[in-house]
């Protein structure tokens, strides 16, 4: 295991996170609430029902918030809620919160959420499981193991003042159309206004089952990017990944991206037609049979706002190697829209998330 288990953004971040390749090692982990004098330390079970013993990649995210995240929003961000526990605790400005009893990790991991204002708090620990959308349809027996390999557990720890009304916490309006979790193969994917794109392709190439991969490779369809009808992630190692498009500023603030250092690993810039409010997510390999492609039902993602610039940022959290399981990446793309037309279009191509291991769903 690397010496640095997590990515820290600054000295006192409101978010904290790390990831491990095997959730089993967290099944008996404890959240430790320590006071300055070392007396009366409190140990809290993270997973009393031991759901984490069923090994998967696991991301641990801790957040100090003024009000708790609405449970429906958390379910969209991190997947189905499997279980949760909630504890009442008391903190002072000198209190410390750490995780201990993690198999294979000798020292406690301090959750860098301080400073704390003295008072009573609630700490909610929810276990979520994110499953790729391919699993929503019928699967062959061999695909079941592949889906389990792709799934990501999230241990979501939220700390908030005790007076925050849990049931009345407002939703940031995350919906199914703001987060897609799946895998689209080595060629990558496109984001497209599919109805308008189909009409424009027919105007340019005529009717027929065209191989758009060849046309894109030859640069014959660059006009589709210039007209704001699509965005392209062209060629990538085929790991299962999330695509997020926050519904609003409040929703964007829930994403704990400062656990992943101070910026994205890659960024693409696209022009988007101001009329477009929703884009289909299409595996790039499907472009080889265009007439067939446009007849299929693809997942869609909402693109809120009115701007003409679409930013696509790639973040990668590394699930550290434990129990002889090699490290795994947990990639996430984040779409944001801003005002004004971009000065240039910057594609995202040849995205190497990890080189030595292939994602088995492809």
Secondary structure, 3 states (H helix, E strand, C coil): CCCCCECCCCCCCCEEEEEECCHHHHCCCEEEEECCCCCCCEEEECCCCCHHHCCCEEEEEEEECCCCCCHHHHHHHHCEEEEEEEEEEEECCCCEEEEECECCECCCEECCCCCCCCEEEEEEEEEEEECCHHHHCCCCHHHHHHHHHHCEEEEEEEEEECCCCCCCCCCCCCCHHHEEEECCCCCEEEEECHHHHHHHHHHHHCCCCCCHHHHHHCCCCHHHHHCCCEEEEEEECCCCEEEEECCCHHHHHCCCHHHHCCCCCEEEEEECCCCCCEEEEEEHHHHHHHHHHCCCCCCEEECCCCCCEEEEEEEEEEEECECCECCEEEEEEEEEEECCCCCCCECEEEECCCCCCCCCCC
